[in-house]
Amino acid sequence: MNYAPSILELLAKSPDLTEVLFTSGTLPMRRDRSGMTPAGDAPFSDQDVRDTLTALIAHSKTIAPKARNGVFSFGIPQRGRFRVGFMMQRGSFVASILKIPFEVPHLADQMADPAEAAALQEKFLAYRGGLLLITGATPMAANLFAFALLSAYNASLQRTMCLIEHGLTFLLRHQRSFVLQIEIGTDVETGNEALHAALNLNPDLIYVRDITMPGELDPLLRAVEAHVFTVATCPVLDAATLMARAREVLPAHNVLGLWQLDYTENEKLRVVIS
């Protein structure tokens, strides 16, 4: 049975950054910052999972119907924007669908202190080279934070920007900056290929979403050496590991710092810079 309509309806009524996970043999689960709760009263069968995932993939123009793994995003009027990740494990699919905002939230709306948001944005817009790492909170929170900064850069500066992601989170329209967005798995096969293509276009800024292994920082060295302002989100890596690796592969003056995010009690962000 296809449960995609009921899952999308549930997410449409939920706050932003609510996720539903499903696989065969267990109940679908709803997850938000308060924890996980069942999102249904009957376990999904393998066919339920396949039918639901097939219906979700139908919303995407970037994922083949018979793909065994992937990430894609789509929007539905009156319901919201959604990001889906899925993979095959031992012959069955596991999938996650996350509700995200339709538009990039302004930095001041994400943070507990509007003055801190303004100061961070001013600092970000002043950078002309080097590597900035963003981590902490959750992967989506780190990327919403990064996209708020990228949107401000796009609106404020006449530059060339190149954004590299597995599955585009948002489409940034050209404003004062010229925006290029490369989707790994659709436009190119690998992150290295994406970075090589980006550098051929001489960008002023490169953004790479979700570095998951310390060694993945190494290819970014080429961008930093080319005097490109390089921003990477690394939400699942330890801060000390990140900084040690960055300082190992880059001259000290090219490591702009680590911006580590955390939630306050009212579920707003605060940032620790190191």
C-alpha positions as CSV (number, residue, x, y, z in Angstrom):
1,M,0.0,0.0,0.0
2,N,1.2,3.5,-0.8
3,Y,1.4,5.5,2.5
4,A,3.0,8.6,0.9
5,P,-0.2,10.8,1.0
6,S,-0.8,10.1,4.8
7,I,2.9,10.7,5.6
8,L,3.0,14.0,3.7
9,E,-0.3,15.0,5.4
10,L,1.2,14.3,8.8
11,L,4.4,16.3,8.0
12,A,2.4,19.2,6.5
13,K,0.7,19.6,9.9
14,S,3.9,19.3,11.9
15,P,6.5,22.0,12.8
16,D,9.4,22.4,10.4
17,L,12.3,19.9,10.8
18,T,10.0,17.0,11.5
19,E,11.0,13.6,10.0
20,V,9.3,10.3,9.3
21,L,11.4,7.1,9.0
22,F,10.1,3.8,7.7
23,T,11.3,0.4,6.7
24,S,9.7,-3.1,6.5
25,G,8.7,-5.1,9.6
26,T,8.2,-2.1,12.0
27,L,6.1,0.9,12.7
28,P,6.9,4.1,10.8
29,M,8.4,6.6,13.3
30,R,8.0,10.4,13.6
31,R,11.1,12.2,14.9
32,D,11.5,15.8,16.0
33,R,13.7,17.6,18.6
34,S,11.5,16.1,21.4
35,G,12.3,12.5,20.3
36,M,10.7,9.7,18.4
37,T,7.0,8.5,18.5
38,P,5.1,6.0,16.3
39,A,3.6,7.6,13.1
40,G,1.1,4.7,12.5
41,D,-0.5,1.8,14.2
42,A,0.6,-1.1,11.9
43,P,4.1,-2.2,10.8
44,F,5.0,-1.6,7.1
45,S,5.4,-4.6,4.9
46,D,8.2,-4.7,2.3
47,Q,5.6,-3.9,-0.4
48,D,4.3,-1.0,1.7
49,V,7.8,0.5,1.8
50,R,8.3,0.0,-1.9
51,D,5.0,1.5,-2.9
52,T,5.5,4.5,-0.6
53,L,9.0,5.1,-1.8
54,T,8.0,4.8,-5.4
55,A,5.3,7.4,-4.9
56,L,7.8,9.8,-3.3
57,I,10.3,9.3,-6.1
58,A,7.6,10.2,-8.6
59,H,7.9,13.8,-7.2
60,S,11.6,13.9,-8.1
61,K,13.1,14.5,-11.6
62,T,16.6,13.5,-10.4
63,I,16.2,9.9,-9.1
64,A,15.7,6.9,-11.3
65,P,12.5,4.9,-10.4
66,K,14.7,1.7,-9.8
67,A,17.5,3.4,-7.8
68,R,18.8,1.5,-4.8
69,N,19.9,4.6,-2.9
70,G,19.7,8.4,-3.2
71,V,18.7,11.7,-1.8
72,F,16.2,14.2,-3.4
73,S,14.0,17.1,-2.5
74,F,10.7,18.4,-3.7
75,G,8.0,20.9,-2.8
76,I,4.2,20.5,-2.8
77,P,2.0,23.6,-2.7
78,Q,0.0,24.0,0.5
79,R,2.0,21.1,2.1
80,G,5.6,22.0,2.3
81,R,9.1,21.2,1.0
82,F,10.5,17.7,1.7
83,R,13.9,16.0,1.6
84,V,14.0,12.2,1.2
85,G,16.9,9.9,1.7
86,F,16.8,6.1,1.1
87,M,19.0,3.1,0.8
88,M,18.8,-0.7,0.3
89,Q,19.7,-3.0,3.2
90,R,19.6,-6.7,2.9
91,G,17.0,-6.6,0.2
92,S,14.7,-4.0,1.9
93,F,14.5,-0.3,1.7
94,V,15.0,2.2,4.6
95,A,13.8,5.7,4.0
96,S,13.6,9.0,5.7
97,I,11.4,12.0,4.7
98,L,12.1,15.3,6.4
99,K,10.0,18.4,6.2
100,I,12.0,21.6,5.6
101,P,10.9,25.2,5.2
102,F,9.8,26.3,1.7
103,E,12.1,29.3,1.9
104,V,15.5,29.8,3.6
105,P,14.8,31.1,7.1
106,H,16.6,34.4,7.9
107,L,19.5,34.1,10.3
108,A,17.8,36.3,12.8
109,D,14.8,34.0,12.9
110,Q,17.0,30.9,13.6
111,M,19.1,32.4,16.4
112,A,18.4,33.2,20.0
113,D,20.2,36.6,19.8
114,P,19.5,38.9,16.8
115,A,22.6,40.9,17.6
116,E,24.7,37.7,17.3
117,A,23.1,36.9,14.0
118,A,23.9,40.3,12.6
119,A,27.5,40.0,13.8
120,L,28.0,36.6,12.3
121,Q,26.5,37.7,9.0
122,E,28.8,40.7,8.9
123,K,31.8,38.4,9.6
124,F,30.7,36.0,6.9
125,L,30.3,38.6,4.3
126,A,33.8,40.0,5.0
127,Y,35.6,36.7,4.2
128,R,37.4,36.6,0.9
129,G,39.3,33.3,1.2
130,G,40.0,30.4,3.6
131,L,38.1,27.5,5.0
132,L,35.1,27.9,7.3
133,L,33.6,24.8,9.0
134,I,30.1,24.7,10.4
135,T,29.1,21.8,12.8
136,G,26.8,20.9,15.6
137,A,23.0,20.8,16.3
138,T,21.6,18.6,13.5
139,P,22.6,18.1,9.9
140,M,19.5,20.1,8.6
141,A,19.9,22.8,11.3
142,A,23.6,23.3,10.2
143,N,22.5,23.6,6.6
144,L,19.6,25.9,7.2
145,F,22.1,28.1,9.1
146,A,24.6,27.9,6.3
147,F,21.9,28.7,3.6
148,A,20.9,31.8,5.6
149,L,24.4,33.0,5.3
150,L,24.7,32.1,1.7
151,S,21.4,33.9,0.9
152,A,22.7,37.0,2.6
153,Y,26.0,36.7,0.5
154,N,23.9,36.3,-2.7
155,A,21.8,39.3,-1.9
156,S,24.7,41.6,-0.8
157,L,27.7,40.9,-2.9
158,Q,28.5,40.7,-6.7
159,R,30.3,37.4,-6.6
160,T,30.2,33.9,-8.2
161,M,29.0,31.2,-5.8
162,C,29.1,27.4,-6.3
163,L,27.0,25.1,-4.1
164,I,27.7,21.4,-4.0
165,E,25.2,18.9,-2.5
166,H,23.9,15.4,-2.6
167,G,20.3,16.4,-3.3
168,L,19.6,20.2,-3.5
169,T,18.1,21.6,-0.3
170,F,17.0,24.9,-1.8
171,L,17.3,26.6,-5.2
172,L,19.0,29.9,-4.8
173,R,18.0,32.4,-7.5
174,H,20.6,34.8,-8.9
175,Q,20.5,38.1,-7.0
176,R,23.6,40.2,-6.9
177,S,25.7,37.1,-7.1
178,F,25.8,34.5,-9.9
179,V,24.7,31.2,-8.3
180,L,25.8,27.8,-9.6
181,Q,24.4,24.6,-7.9
182,I,25.9,21.2,-8.6
183,E,24.0,18.1,-7.5
184,I,26.2,15.0,-6.9
185,G,24.6,11.9,-8.5
186,T,22.7,14.0,-11.0
187,D,25.0,16.6,-12.5
188,V,28.2,14.7,-11.6
189,E,29.1,11.3,-10.1
190,T,31.3,12.3,-7.2
191,G,32.2,15.2,-4.9
192,N,35.7,15.4,-6.3
193,E,34.3,15.8,-9.8
194,A,31.9,18.5,-8.5
195,L,34.8,20.4,-6.9
196,H,36.9,20.1,-10.1
197,A,34.0,21.5,-12.2
198,A,33.4,24.3,-9.7
199,L,37.1,25.4,-9.7
200,N,37.1,25.5,-13.5
201,L,34.5,28.3,-13.2
202,N,36.7,30.4,-10.9
203,P,34.1,31.0,-8.1
204,D,34.5,33.4,-5.2
205,L,32.7,31.0,-2.9
206,I,32.3,27.2,-2.7
207,Y,29.8,25.6,-0.4
208,V,30.0,21.8,0.3
209,R,27.2,20.2,2.3
210,D,27.8,17.5,4.9
211,I,31.4,16.4,5.1
212,T,31.2,13.1,7.0
213,M,34.8,11.9,7.2
214,P,37.9,14.0,8.2
215,G,39.7,12.9,5.0
216,E,37.0,14.5,2.9
217,L,38.4,17.9,3.9
218,D,41.6,17.2,1.9
219,P,40.1,17.9,-1.6
220,L,38.9,21.3,-0.3
221,L,42.6,22.2,0.0
222,R,42.6,22.9,-3.7
223,A,39.8,25.4,-3.4
224,V,41.5,27.2,-0.5
225,E,44.8,27.3,-2.3
226,A,43.0,28.9,-5.2
227,H,42.0,31.7,-2.9
228,V,38.3,30.7,-2.9
229,F,36.2,31.2,0.3
230,T,35.3,27.6,1.1
231,V,32.4,26.7,3.4
232,A,31.6,23.2,4.6
233,T,29.0,21.8,6.9
234,C,30.3,18.9,9.0
235,P,27.4,18.3,11.5
236,V,28.3,14.7,12.5
237,L,32.0,15.1,13.2
238,D,33.7,15.9,16.4
239,A,34.8,19.6,16.6
240,A,38.4,18.8,17.8
241,T,38.8,16.2,15.0
242,L,37.7,18.7,12.4
243,M,40.0,21.5,13.5
244,A,43.0,19.2,13.9
245,R,42.5,17.8,10.4
246,A,42.0,21.3,8.9
247,R,45.1,22.6,10.5
248,E,47.0,19.6,9.4
249,V,46.3,20.1,5.7
250,L,46.0,24.0,5.6
251,P,48.3,26.8,6.7
252,A,47.0,28.4,9.9
253,H,46.0,31.7,8.2
254,N,43.7,29.8,5.8
255,V,41.6,28.1,8.6
256,L,39.0,30.7,9.4
257,G,37.5,28.8,12.2
258,L,34.8,26.4,13.4
259,W,31.3,27.6,14.0
260,Q,29.7,25.1,16.3
261,L,25.9,25.3,16.7
262,D,23.8,24.3,19.6
263,Y,20.1,24.7,20.6
264,T,19.0,27.0,23.4
265,E,16.1,26.1,25.7
266,N,13.7,27.9,23.4
267,E,15.0,25.8,20.4
268,K,16.9,28.7,18.8
269,L,20.5,28.5,17.8
270,R,23.6,29.8,19.4
271,V,27.1,29.6,18.0
272,V,30.5,29.0,19.6
273,I,33.5,30.0,17.5
274,S,36.8,28.3,17.8
